[in-house]
């Protein structure tokens, strides 16, 4: 598969984007060597304070108004001042994972829940969400920290510029989608949803670093011949079975207004009798009341047995391709149909799916390499958290 596609898939998984389950690749024995997880107690607030202080010191000399883009740092132990007070829920090789990182995708819903639910119930829900999403964020931190450790200062600067450019493009898209014109306005809109520009930038930076580390380590060098692809096709022939199916068009005229319906019907009839006849799809757009009228009345592939109207289905499987049917009349509608394509039961030809097979096999190869890379990082990681991490099994003492 093309590298960009596989990297996008991984990036979305690592990002914990809205609607996803937030789980990373399965890891059988993800950690070997580090001590068992211990509870993070009072050191939480001390760590977070120090992280925030580091960030303030680093930016003390900067001036200007508005929200500044977050720059890259040698380590992820610096927290934007806008995120002060965030609770550390885990550390990965000494780098923190903050509660707000995991909860950002749920921010809007949690903001509403906080106003309605008792504090104990709200806290319980937060803890469940953290535990559910923590493994993904641990893996992202493993990748981003691995990249940081591998870069020299001049390389860090180059990557910093790249990340800032990519981030600025995303922020411009967010401004358009939220109908705002300034960064300050964008931040206010994000805060209404329970998050902030600082958190968006912080998350973006770490996701991009993780993506870049994968891009540098995982290469697509699998060579597949036509024979390899055909062998796969034969082994998975059932996957390429196709049912008997038909692609067709419909002009459907409602009889709720009988006089108007018959006037439309005359236009259709006259149009089909012209030399040459009027285009069936154009008349569907103009006259049909059917659900696909705007798409020239076209229904995509329809499998045999899927239509409730058995008489109509039978007609579609015997009507000559390209010829309009006779008028089909019911108490509620007039309709005419036209078959565009028809396919008997069988298998999709190999030549039509060989590129798809190639991409699928290359996808699988890329995913295996990415999983191996993450496994290697897990195996040497020191993970510290009060939460259970799905897939994390500390070594027996």
Secondary structure as the mmCIF struct_conf table of DSSP 4:
data_model
#
loop_
_struct_conf.conf_type_id
_struct_conf.id
_struct_conf.beg_label_comp_id
_struct_conf.beg_label_asym_id
_struct_conf.beg_label_seq_id
_struct_conf.end_label_comp_id
_struct_conf.end_label_asym_id
_struct_conf.end_label_seq_id
HELX_RH_AL_P HELX_RH_AL_P1 UNK A 3 UNK A 15
TURN_TY1_P TURN_TY1_P1 UNK A 16 UNK A 16
TURN_TY1_P TURN_TY1_P2 UNK A 18 UNK A 19
BEND BEND1 UNK A 20 UNK A 20
BEND BEND2 UNK A 28 UNK A 29
BEND BEND3 UNK A 33 UNK A 34
HELX_LH_PP_P HELX_LH_PP_P1 UNK A 35 UNK A 37
TURN_TY1_P TURN_TY1_P3 UNK A 42 UNK A 42
HELX_RH_AL_P HELX_RH_AL_P2 UNK A 43 UNK A 58
TURN_TY1_P TURN_TY1_P4 UNK A 59 UNK A 61
BEND BEND4 UNK A 65 UNK A 66
HELX_LH_PP_P HELX_LH_PP_P2 UNK A 67 UNK A 72
BEND BEND5 UNK A 74 UNK A 76
HELX_RH_3T_P HELX_RH_3T_P1 UNK A 81 UNK A 83
TURN_TY1_P TURN_TY1_P5 UNK A 84 UNK A 85
HELX_LH_PP_P HELX_LH_PP_P3 UNK A 86 UNK A 87
STRN STRN1 UNK A 88 UNK A 92
TURN_TY1_P TURN_TY1_P6 UNK A 93 UNK A 94
STRN STRN2 UNK A 95 UNK A 98
HELX_RH_AL_P HELX_RH_AL_P3 UNK A 99 UNK A 103
HELX_RH_3T_P HELX_RH_3T_P2 UNK A 104 UNK A 106
HELX_RH_AL_P HELX_RH_AL_P4 UNK A 107 UNK A 116
BEND BEND6 UNK A 117 UNK A 117
HELX_RH_AL_P HELX_RH_AL_P5 UNK A 119 UNK A 150
HELX_RH_AL_P HELX_RH_AL_P6 UNK A 153 UNK A 177
TURN_TY1_P TURN_TY1_P7 UNK A 178 UNK A 179
BEND BEND7 UNK A 182 UNK A 182
HELX_RH_AL_P HELX_RH_AL_P7 UNK A 183 UNK A 192
TURN_TY1_P TURN_TY1_P8 UNK A 193 UNK A 194
HELX_RH_AL_P HELX_RH_AL_P8 UNK A 197 UNK A 217
HELX_RH_AL_P HELX_RH_AL_P9 UNK A 226 UNK A 235
TURN_TY1_P TURN_TY1_P9 UNK A 236 UNK A 236
HELX_RH_3T_P HELX_RH_3T_P3 UNK A 237 UNK A 240
STRN STRN3 UNK A 241 UNK A 242
BEND BEND8 UNK A 244 UNK A 244
STRN STRN4 UNK A 245 UNK A 254
BEND BEND9 UNK A 256 UNK A 257
HELX_RH_AL_P HELX_RH_AL_P10 UNK A 258 UNK A 273
BEND BEND10 UNK A 274 UNK A 276
HELX_LH_PP_P HELX_LH_PP_P4 UNK A 277 UNK A 279
HELX_RH_AL_P HELX_RH_AL_P11 UNK A 280 UNK A 287
BEND BEND11 UNK A 290 UNK A 290
TURN_TY1_P TURN_TY1_P10 UNK A 291 UNK A 292
HELX_RH_3T_P HELX_RH_3T_P4 UNK A 293 UNK A 295
TURN_TY1_P TURN_TY1_P11 UNK A 296 UNK A 297
STRN STRN5 UNK A 298 UNK A 303
TURN_TY1_P TURN_TY1_P12 UNK A 304 UNK A 305
BEND BEND12 UNK A 308 UNK A 308
HELX_RH_AL_P HELX_RH_AL_P12 UNK A 310 UNK A 316
TURN_TY1_P TURN_TY1_P13 UNK A 317 UNK A 318
BEND BEND13 UNK A 319 UNK A 319
HELX_LH_PP_P HELX_LH_PP_P5 UNK A 320 UNK A 320
TURN_TY1_P TURN_TY1_P14 UNK A 321 UNK A 322
HELX_LH_PP_P HELX_LH_PP_P6 UNK A 323 UNK A 323
STRN STRN6 UNK A 324 UNK A 324
HELX_LH_PP_P HELX_LH_PP_P7 UNK A 325 UNK A 327
STRN STRN7 UNK A 328 UNK A 329
BEND BEND14 UNK A 331 UNK A 332
STRN STRN8 UNK A 333 UNK A 343
BEND BEND15 UNK A 345 UNK A 345
STRN STRN9 UNK A 346 UNK A 347
HELX_RH_AL_P HELX_RH_AL_P13 UNK A 350 UNK A 379
TURN_TY1_P TURN_TY1_P15 UNK A 380 UNK A 380
STRN STRN10 UNK A 383 UNK A 385
BEND BEND16 UNK A 386 UNK A 387
TURN_TY1_P TURN_TY1_P16 UNK A 390 UNK A 391
HELX_LH_PP_P HELX_LH_PP_P8 UNK A 394 UNK A 396
#
